[in-house]
Amino acid sequence: MQNLAFKRNISLLVHILIWALVGFILFLLFPISSGLSFPLPYWIKQIIMFAMLIGIFYLNYFYLTQEFLFKNQIAKFLIYNFAAGIVYILILIVYDELFGMQELMHQVFRPNIPYTPRPRNYYYDVSNLLVFFMSAGISTSVATILKWQSDEKFRLELEQEKTNSELLYLKAQINPHFFFNTLNNIYSLANIDIEKAKTALLKLSRMMRYVLYETEKNHTLLSKELDFIKDFLELMRLRLTSKVQLDVQIPDRVEEAEIAPMILLPFIENCFKHGISSQQDSPISIHLKKEKHMLTLVTKNSIVKIAEDSPEAKASGIGLANTKRRLDLLYPGKFTLQIREDLKNAHYEIELTLDLS
């Protein structure tokens, strides 16, 4: 509240200072610097002109632009401004006639020469009209810029709100999807080796703590994300057969950085989902490295036809699709994702480069 009041006071002070400067340049600089003595009607006229310039500025700023220009009633907006300019000039003409300003100014500039009435100099009126329209134009520009900034701020807030809502929705999809696959793995393992299944459950509980606490944040430490991936790989190793040749290269230590939690896992999980076979050799390669602020993940696996009645075949595959969407939202312009699918040779490769700066 205090911050808002402070901003208003600063804004008011800025307006006062600007108008003081404009008033001095337009209405005080010449009379003061000329060294001449001007009559009281001249100063009253200067005050009237200055007040009308301020009036059209704020009338235009608070009312005409809001009621007509921003509602796409441009013709009305221009007509009202033009009419206000005509009224401004007519007031000055009437004032000059009432107070005999032509004669008074003649006495100021040519006191030794007798006054002879002459036709009105409309060049002076045109100059005043241009100053009037300049004030209206500046107020229109200021109002338009502020409205654009306000609209842009509102648009960005809506976009951010939409992005946050979408990220929460995507996280809500990714986490159950991951645990659905992992529990399927443990279920399969329980039929083979109960001890390994118990070990797998312990690994899973550790991973669940990570998911529960770290995925609530927009970012986590890279070291925590890599530890999570290593736990996942150890969990997967428990159910792998000798047909799977697993090549994993993940550094034990990396220069710390922040990364979106579980942004890498779906690419790695995809290798096991589509690249494991109990009948044929299934090479899987997972290489991860970090050079300065660039993180690179390369995964390679065979494409194995999944049985139609298997849980994997029935899964929607939302994990990888949602991860692509999360990358678009969280790292716009800061990542490259290349997917190479060779159906003829049953080869699938993903290369993700992520800028963590």
HELIX and SHEET records of a PDB file:
HELIX    1   1 GLN A    2  GLY A   23  1                                  22    
HELIX    2   2 PHE A   24  LEU A   28  3                                   5    
HELIX    3   3 LEU A   29  SER A   34  1                                   6    
HELIX    4   4 LEU A   40  LEU A   59  1                                  20    
HELIX    5   5 ASN A   60  LEU A   64  3                                   5    
HELIX    6   6 THR A   65  GLU A   67  1                                   3    
HELIX    7   7 LEU A   69  LYS A   71  5                                   3    
HELIX    8   8 ILE A   74  PHE A   99  1                                  26    
HELIX    9   9 MET A  101  PHE A  109  1                                   9    
HELIX   10  10 TYR A  122  ALA A  190  1                                  69    
HELIX   11  11 ILE A  194  GLU A  214  1                                  21    
HELIX   12  12 LEU A  222  ARG A  237  1                                  16    
HELIX   13  13 LEU A  265  HIS A  274  1                                  10    
HELIX   14  14 PRO A  311  LYS A  314  1                                   4    
HELIX   15  15 ILE A  318  LEU A  330  1                                  13    
SHEET    1   A 2 THR A 220  LEU A 221  0                                        
SHEET    2   A 2 GLU A 258  ILE A 259 -1                                        
SHEET    1   B 5 VAL A 244  GLN A 249  0                                        
SHEET    2   B 5 SER A 282  GLU A 291  1                                        
SHEET    3   B 5 MET A 294  SER A 302 -1                                        
SHEET    4   B 5 HIS A 347  ASP A 355 -1                                        
SHEET    5   B 5 PHE A 335  ASP A 342 -1                                        
END                                                                             
